Amino acid sequence: MNPTIKDVAQKANVSIATVSRVLHNLGGYSDQTKQKVNQTIKELQYQPNAIARGLINKRTQTIGVLFPDVSSSFSSDLLHGISEFVHDRNYSVIVCNTDQDGKRTLKYLQLLREKQVDGIIFSSEVLKQEYYDMLESMNVPVVLVSSQTDYANVPYVKVDDYQAAYDAVDYLITKGHRSIGMISGTKGDPIAGTPRVEGYRKALEAQGIAFDSRFLVYGDFSYESGCRAMEALLRRTPEATAVFAASDEMAIGALSVATKHGMNVPEDISIMGYDDLRLARMVNPPLTTVRQPLYDIGRLASEKLIGMIETGEPAESLVCAHSIVERQTVRAIT
């Protein structure tokens, strides 16, 4: 038989109410009593019932996570950080795939409302007014990941996309490249699209290189779109010596197209990615890229969210550091 809260109370010689207060950190007892109750819980291997606990603290110990594409390596790396932290804190995760254009977002928010989740992590998507209104009506805390907003009560965890793209292109320029193509993410995307294009353009400008629209092509962050965009770049700008892609998946697509055309990377053309997915280490040659610490971003977002759930206090937004990871797809030219 599994031990009950009554068994713990009897063995520790305290009331059931005192055991409950210790379990929920509610105070009203001495340190000696707390130690005695916790020691008894350990000895009896007592496991509090999650449903009963939820009835007491009005929580389900569940959080919702919304991704535009759960199958992407980007989402997988983020989710790894999220799930490890929340499981350590005895929370469960409901993962929702909102689709690239967010057409399922409201539907999933309604589902999460019905599931009575304690909080939500909202990833890689603009927090539209209709989403915000729904979240406000749910009255649960929200943390954005790889996105940001002007709503004061919604913190975010991300890198500085403008600066990261600027640093990537500046790195290529310091390697001697001046004819640099860019494969951007979705055109007009205010989160990971436009800021990275702006970083690309400003880095060129800072080094006296005129922006040429032929060198800028758009994908949608996926491998397939990287392939299509690289084909377009090779047709339009055969003089390009380097390509910066706004995601590793697109960079790997570009790499495969270059190889298909008989080009050697980096001898014939240099390619640089953005994200530092696990895939970046697996391709041949291994991909030089901008690292955003996705695992850490996931953990930090979870930590903020659970802090908001358990204390009711707001959390500060956080911009994480990015870095250049040098591997084997960029060469210096003279």
Helices and strands as residue ranges (DSSP letters): H 5-12, H 16-23, H 31-44, H 50-57, E 62-67, H 73-88, E 92-97, H 105-114, E 119-123, H 129-138, E 142-145, E 156-159, H 161-174, E 180-184, H 194-206, G 213-215, E 216-218, H 223-236, E 242-245, H 248-260, E 270-275, H 279-282, E 288-291, H 294-311, E 318-320, E 323-325
